[in-house]
């Protein structure tokens, strides 16, 4: 009888080919996914570093313009780029690239000194060479009082992220059956016509200061909530920031994109709608 042909042992069988073909697409798909994620991370890093970055308001130091629970975008190109333009300050770029000087009245985000090593938002009041002083609650800029006009009280509802503990008893009130905080509000107008609103809660240690002369390469920052703001009026040793180096400026506040009163439960999406302060969204600077 004729012998039947049998395939040599070293010839791969069809089932082996199919297994290899099935494994290859899986490896390729995983590699493509990782490549996409790396590219996405690089794009996000570049966008946050050089175009726009989000910032959330953690305190009441910029009332009445900014409330706790506000979220805004900061533009990164206005004043140039430095180490703190980058997320987490890494890599540490020396100095500043394409540097520009802020305008008095700009609302900016900057990195605090080592003793207060976190992002902060304040208003630019003094530029290099300016003299700044507070006398009796009045801002004196380059020897001239900045006009301060009394306007309607600022009323902010008491909410989960702005409770009674943040509003002194003398400012607590009831409006429309709801608890609110009512603060004396004023409008300041800087030389050149730039104006903004500030709060003044009465005579405090922040209302009378020494005469400051802003050094080269620095700016003088103040919060709009003048009696409740750690800023350039106070030294780093006393919990303030002193003069802020230009290299520490991260960007300029441009627009509010979200605001919440703190009542939302993040696992209950419908509460996001009721907690939103819709009338604040879209406000610019």
C-alpha positions in Angstrom: 0.0 0.0 0.0 1.1 3.6 -0.7 2.2 5.5 2.3 0.0 8.5 3.2 1.7 11.9 3.1 1.9 13.5 6.5 3.0 17.1 7.1 6.5 17.6 8.6 6.6 18.5 12.2 8.3 21.8 11.5 5.5 23.2 9.3 3.2 25.5 11.3 -0.3 24.2 11.4 -3.3 26.4 10.2 -4.6 26.8 13.8 -1.2 28.3 14.8 -1.3 30.9 12.1 -4.8 31.9 13.1 -3.7 32.4 16.7 -0.8 34.6 15.7 -3.0 36.6 13.4 -5.5 37.2 16.3 -2.7 38.2 18.7 -1.2 40.8 16.4 -4.2 43.1 16.2 -4.6 43.1 20.0 -1.0 44.2 20.4 -1.4 46.9 17.7 -4.6 48.2 19.3 -3.0 48.5 22.7 0.0 50.3 21.2 -2.3 52.7 19.3 -4.3 53.5 22.4 -1.2 54.3 24.4 0.2 56.4 21.6 -3.2 58.3 21.5 -3.1 58.9 25.3 0.4 60.2 25.3 -0.4 62.6 22.4 -3.5 63.7 24.3 -1.5 64.3 27.5 1.0 66.4 25.6 -1.7 68.5 23.9 -3.4 69.2 27.2 -0.1 70.1 28.9 0.7 72.5 26.0 -2.8 74.1 26.1 -2.7 74.6 29.9 0.8 75.9 29.8 0.6 78.3 26.9 -3.1 79.1 26.1 -5.7 78.7 28.8 -5.9 77.1 32.2 -8.8 76.7 34.6 -8.8 78.2 38.1 -11.2 77.8 41.0 -11.9 80.4 43.7 -11.1 79.1 47.1 -11.6 82.1 49.4 -13.6 85.4 49.8 -10.6 87.7 49.3 -11.8 88.9 45.9 -15.4 89.7 46.8 -17.5 91.2 45.3 -16.1 90.2 41.9 -15.4 86.6 42.7 -17.3 84.2 44.9 -16.1 80.9 46.5 -17.2 78.3 43.9 -16.5 80.4 40.8 -14.5 78.7 38.1 -12.7 80.8 35.5 -10.2 80.6 32.6 -6.8 82.2 32.9 -5.1 83.3 29.6 -1.4 82.4 29.7 0.2 84.6 27.0 -0.5 88.1 28.3 2.6 88.6 30.5 5.0 86.1 29.0 6.0 82.7 30.2 8.0 81.5 33.2 8.3 78.4 35.4 4.9 79.0 37.0 3.2 79.1 33.6 3.7 75.4 33.5 1.6 72.9 35.5 3.3 72.3 38.9 6.1 74.6 37.9 7.9 71.9 36.0 10.3 72.1 34.2 11.7 75.1 36.0 12.2 77.7 33.2 14.7 80.3 34.4 13.4 83.9 34.2 10.7 84.9 31.8 10.1 84.5 28.1 8.3 87.1 26.0 7.7 89.1 29.2 5.1 91.8 29.4 4.0 94.1 32.2 0.4 93.8 33.6 -1.9 96.8 33.5 -3.1 98.4 36.8 -6.4 96.9 37.6 -5.8 93.5 35.9 -7.0 90.4 37.8 -4.2 87.9 37.7 -3.3 84.5 39.1 0.2 84.1 40.5 2.3 81.7 42.5 2.8 82.6 46.2 6.2 82.6 47.9 7.6 79.5 49.5 5.8 80.2 52.7 2.5 80.3 50.8 3.3 78.0 47.9 0.0 77.8 46.1 -1.8 79.6 43.3 -3.4 83.0 44.3 -5.7 85.5 42.5 -5.5 89.2 43.2 -5.8 92.6 41.5 -2.7 94.4 40.2 -2.5 97.8 42.0 1.1 98.9 41.8 3.6 98.6 39.0 7.4 98.9 39.2 8.4 102.3 40.6 4.9 103.1 41.9 4.3 104.1 45.5 1.3 102.5 47.3 -0.2 103.2 50.7 -3.5 102.9 52.5 -4.7 105.8 54.7 -7.9 105.5 56.6 -9.2 102.9 54.1 -8.3 105.0 51.1 -5.8 103.8 48.5 -3.0 106.3 47.8 -1.3 105.6 44.5 1.8 107.7 43.7 0.8 110.2 46.3 -2.7 110.7 44.9 -5.9 109.3 46.6 -7.7 106.9 44.3 -11.4 108.0 44.0 -13.6 105.8 46.1 -17.4 106.1 45.6 -20.0 104.5 47.9 -22.5 102.4 45.9 -25.3 99.9 46.8 -24.5 97.3 49.4 -23.2 94.0 48.1 -25.5 91.1 49.0 -24.4 87.5 48.9 -26.7 84.6 50.0 -25.4 82.3 52.7 -24.9 79.0 51.1 -23.0 75.7 51.8 -19.7 77.2 50.5 -20.3 80.6 52.0 -21.9 80.0 55.4 -22.5 82.1 58.5 -18.9 81.5 59.7 -17.7 83.6 56.8 -20.1 86.5 57.5 -19.6 88.5 60.8 -22.9 88.9 62.8 -23.1 92.7 62.0 -23.3 92.0 58.3 -25.9 89.2 58.5 -29.4 90.0 57.2 -32.5 88.4 55.8 -33.8 89.2 52.3 -36.8 87.5 50.7 -36.9 85.0 53.6 -33.3 83.9 53.0 -30.2 84.6 55.0 -27.8 86.9 53.3 -24.6 88.8 54.0 -24.7 92.5 53.3 -21.5 94.4 52.9 -20.7 98.1 52.3 -19.5 98.4 48.7 -17.5 101.0 46.9 -16.2 101.8 43.4 -12.5 102.6 43.0 -11.3 104.3 39.8 -7.6 104.1 39.0 -5.7 106.7 36.9 -6.6 106.1 33.3 -10.2 105.3 34.2 -10.1 101.6 35.1 -12.7 101.0 37.8 -13.7 98.0 39.9 -15.7 97.4 43.1 -14.3 96.8 46.5 -15.7 96.0 50.0 -14.9 97.9 53.1 -16.0 96.5 56.4 -14.8 99.3 58.6 -11.6 100.3 60.3 -9.1 97.5 60.4 -5.3 97.1 60.5 -5.3 96.8 56.7 -6.7 100.4 56.3 -3.4 102.1 57.4 -0.1 100.9 56.1 3.4 102.1 55.5 4.5 103.6 52.2 5.5 100.9 49.8 7.7 101.5 46.7 7.3 98.7 44.2 10.8 97.4 43.1 11.8 96.7 39.5 10.5 93.3 38.2 7.7 93.2 40.8 4.0 94.2 41.2 1.9 95.1 44.2 -1.3 93.0 44.5 -4.4 93.6 46.6 -7.7 91.8 47.1 -10.9 93.6 46.4 -12.3 92.4 49.8 -9.9 94.9 51.4 -10.4 93.9 55.0 -10.2 90.2 54.4 -7.3 89.6 52.1 -3.7 88.5 52.6 -1.8 90.4 49.9 1.1 92.8 49.2 0.2 95.0 52.2 1.5 92.3 54.4 5.0 90.7 54.5 5.6 87.1 54.0 6.5 86.8 57.6 3.1 88.0 58.6 1.2 85.7 56.2 1.0 88.0 53.2 2.9 88.0 49.9 4.9 91.2 49.8 5.9 92.3 46.4 5.1 89.7 43.8 7.9 88.9 41.2 6.9 89.0 37.6 8.2 85.5 37.2 5.5 84.3 39.6 2.6 85.6 37.5 0.8 82.7 35.7 -1.8 84.6 33.7 -4.8 86.9 33.4 -8.4 86.1 34.5 -10.6 86.4 31.4 -14.0 84.7 31.8 -16.1 82.8 34.3 -17.2 79.4 32.9 -18.9 77.9 35.9 -20.2 78.8 39.4 -21.7 76.7 42.1 -23.1 77.5 45.6 -21.6 74.3 47.0 -25.0 72.5 47.5 -24.4 69.9 44.7 -23.8 66.3 45.4 -21.4 65.1 42.8 -23.0 61.6 42.7 -26.4 63.2 42.0 -26.0 64.9 38.6 -29.4 66.7 38.8 -28.2 68.7 41.8 -25.4 70.2 39.6 -28.2 72.2 37.9 -29.8 73.5 41.1 -26.5 74.4 42.6 -25.3 76.4 39.6 -25.3 80.2 39.8 -26.3 80.6 36.2 -26.3 84.4 36.3 -22.6 84.5 37.0 -21.5 82.2 34.1 -19.9 84.0 31.2 -18.9 87.1 33.1 -15.6 88.7 31.9 -12.9 90.8 33.5 
